[in-house]
Amino acid sequence: PPPHPPLPTKPARPSSLGAMDLRGHTDERLELGELTPSALVHRGSIASTLPSSMSNSEANLLFNVDDADDDALEEVGELEEIGDFFSDKALQELTGSEDLTTVTYLEVKINAEDITARDLGARLPNIGELKLNNSVIPSVRDLGTTFARLTVLWLSRCGLSDLDGVTSFPALKELYLSFNDVTDLSACMGCEALEVLDLEGNAVSDVEQVAWLASCPNLSALTLEGNPVCSTKGYRKRVLEVLDGLAVLDDVDRSDPVEEEE
């Protein structure tokens, strides 16, 4: 058969609805037909192998499945549907490692309404730190229940409103949820390993919700700054009373004097 004609060249469309945003070292947004997805994952970054003609003016690579046809998808991993994006083969290409058991840190941006992410923990069985900031993830349940060794999770600015499923991460020690829409903290009950919880800029409105965190025996640092509850009278005193094991509240040590309205 005759070879496929070359993909037309057009500007990539920036979109928060794209299936994934890989945080790498690149200088422009590539069309799928130009991308060779070879990357090396290490703590703190994902370094991508890209065309040598590119400069270093921007650190952003937009991978937008919505704009791709089937031929373009095949060129970047023979992916035939979004649901297959986190197959072993796709993750091997993304991480640059054939042995996915060696991957301990990953930073990506996903739309959980488009991508099947529930088995990601099974694909990366030793993942310890996962950064999904600026994704579209309405519920923690969208991440599944297979992150057995996950200790640090970032979900800032993800449109998150539902924490149900967070107890499925038994090793989770640090959870960063700033600038979301969380109102109900009852789902955190029983997070026995949790030590640090950042809820800055959410919608927690009363101390009764904060009291659910008393069932997290190792919680030592909590951030609630920017929540409506912070405007209630005696907020700091009341929170420290219901969480008697808390060492730091809103970046201030428990023992430090703080003047507040009674």
Secondary structure, DSSP 8 states (H G I E B T S, - for coil): ---------------TTSSEEE--S-SS---GGG---EEEEETTEEEEE--TT--SS---EEE-GGG--HHHHHHTT---SGGGTTSHHHHHHHHT-S-GGG--EEEEEEBTTTS--TTHHHHSTT--EEE-TT-B-SBGGGG-S--TT--EEE-TTS---B-TTGGG-TT--EEE--SS-----GGGTT-TT--EEE-TTS----HHHHGGGGG-TT--EEE-TTSGGGGSTTHHHHHHHH-TT--EETTEETTS------
